[in-house]
Amino acid sequence: MKIKLFNRELVTDGYFSNGITRTRQENNEELENRVSEFMADKKVSNVQAYGDNIMVMYEEVQEND
C-alpha cells in the first residue's frame, strides 16, 4: 500500500509589467483533475481530504501485455 499526498501547487499565470512571473494557487478543478489523472491507473483503496490537501491510498496496477 502506498500513500500520495496532493497539495495545491503554484500555477504560472502570466507576467507582471516588470517581467516578473505572476503565480497563483491552482483552483479546485485543476487540483481535482490532477488527482483524477494520478488515480486513473492505480488501484485506489481510500481518498481523504484534509483542508486543501488530498491523501490517496493506492496500489500500483501492473499491465499485462
MOUR-V593868 format. One record per backbone hydrogen bond with DSSP energy under -0.5 kcal/mol. NH is the residue of the N-H (numbers start at 1). CO is the residue of the C=O. E is the energy in kcal/mol with one decimal. If there is no record, write none. Layout:
nh:NH co:CO e:E
nh:NH co:CO e:E
This chain:
nh:2 co:58 e:-2.9
nh:4 co:56 e:-2.5
nh:6 co:4 e:-0.5
nh:6 co:54 e:-3.3
nh:7 co:5 e:-0.5
nh:11 co:24 e:-3.5
nh:13 co:22 e:-3.7
nh:16 co:20 e:-3.1
nh:19 co:16 e:-2.0
nh:22 co:14 e:-2.7
nh:24 co:11 e:-1.8
nh:26 co:9 e:-2.4
nh:31 co:27 e:-2.3
nh:32 co:28 e:-2.7
nh:33 co:29 e:-2.4
nh:34 co:30 e:-2.0
nh:35 co:31 e:-2.3
nh:36 co:32 e:-2.6
nh:37 co:33 e:-2.5
nh:38 co:34 e:-1.7
nh:39 co:35 e:-2.2
nh:40 co:36 e:-1.0
nh:41 co:38 e:-0.7
nh:42 co:39 e:-1.8
nh:43 co:59 e:-2.9
nh:44 co:42 e:-1.0
nh:45 co:57 e:-2.5
nh:46 co:57 e:-1.5
nh:48 co:55 e:-2.5
nh:50 co:53 e:-3.2
nh:53 co:50 e:-2.0
nh:54 co:6 e:-2.2
nh:55 co:48 e:-3.3
nh:56 co:4 e:-2.8
nh:57 co:46 e:-2.9
nh:58 co:2 e:-2.4
nh:59 co:43 e:-1.4
nh:61 co:41 e:-0.9
nh:62 co:60 e:-0.6
nh:65 co:63 e:-0.5
